[in-house]
């Protein structure tokens, strides 16, 4: 599937901050991630299993700075 055919979602945490966030698109076996400030750039693509691991780490606050 081409990038321009994907259905993109913006995080509910973005809060309408003027485009300073990322968008994701879900494919059968991967997740595409792009920067809203420059949608012309190619998105990063990750296997769905890796994306799930990343989200679990975020929810577990593994990236929080002390």
C-alpha positions in Angstrom: 0.0 0.0 0.0 1.3 3.4 -0.9 1.8 6.0 1.8 -0.7 8.4 0.2 -3.4 5.6 0.5 -2.9 5.1 4.2 -5.5 6.2 6.8 -3.5 8.4 9.3 -4.4 9.0 12.9 -3.2 11.7 15.2 -2.6 10.9 18.9 -5.3 12.0 21.2 -2.5 13.5 23.3 -1.5 16.0 20.6 -4.0 18.5 21.9 -4.2 20.5 18.8 -0.7 21.9 19.3 -0.2 23.2 15.8 1.2 20.1 14.1 3.9 19.2 16.6 3.1 15.6 16.8 3.2 12.3 15.0 0.6 10.4 13.1 0.3 6.6 12.7 -1.3 4.4 10.1 -2.1 0.7 10.7 -1.3 -1.9 8.1 -1.8 -5.7 8.4 1.7 -6.4 9.5 3.2 -3.1 10.3 2.6 0.4 11.6 3.7 3.5 9.8 4.7 6.7 11.7 5.2 10.1 10.3 5.9 13.7 11.5 3.0 16.1 11.0 5.4 18.9 10.4 6.7 17.3 7.1 4.3 14.8 5.7 6.2 14.7 2.5 9.0 12.7 4.2 8.7 8.9 4.0 7.2 7.5 7.2 9.0 5.1 9.4 7.6 1.6 9.4 7.7 -0.9 12.2 6.4 -4.5 12.6 3.2 -4.6 14.6 4.9 -6.7 17.3 7.6 -4.0 17.8 5.0 -1.3 17.9 3.1 -3.1 20.6 6.4 -3.5 22.6 7.0 0.2 22.2 3.5 1.1 23.5 3.9 -1.2 26.4 7.1 0.5 27.4 5.5 3.9 27.1 2.6 2.8 29.3 5.1 1.3 31.8 6.8 4.8 31.9 10.1 3.3 30.8 11.0 6.5 29.0 10.2 8.9 31.7 13.1 11.1 32.8 13.9 11.0 36.5 
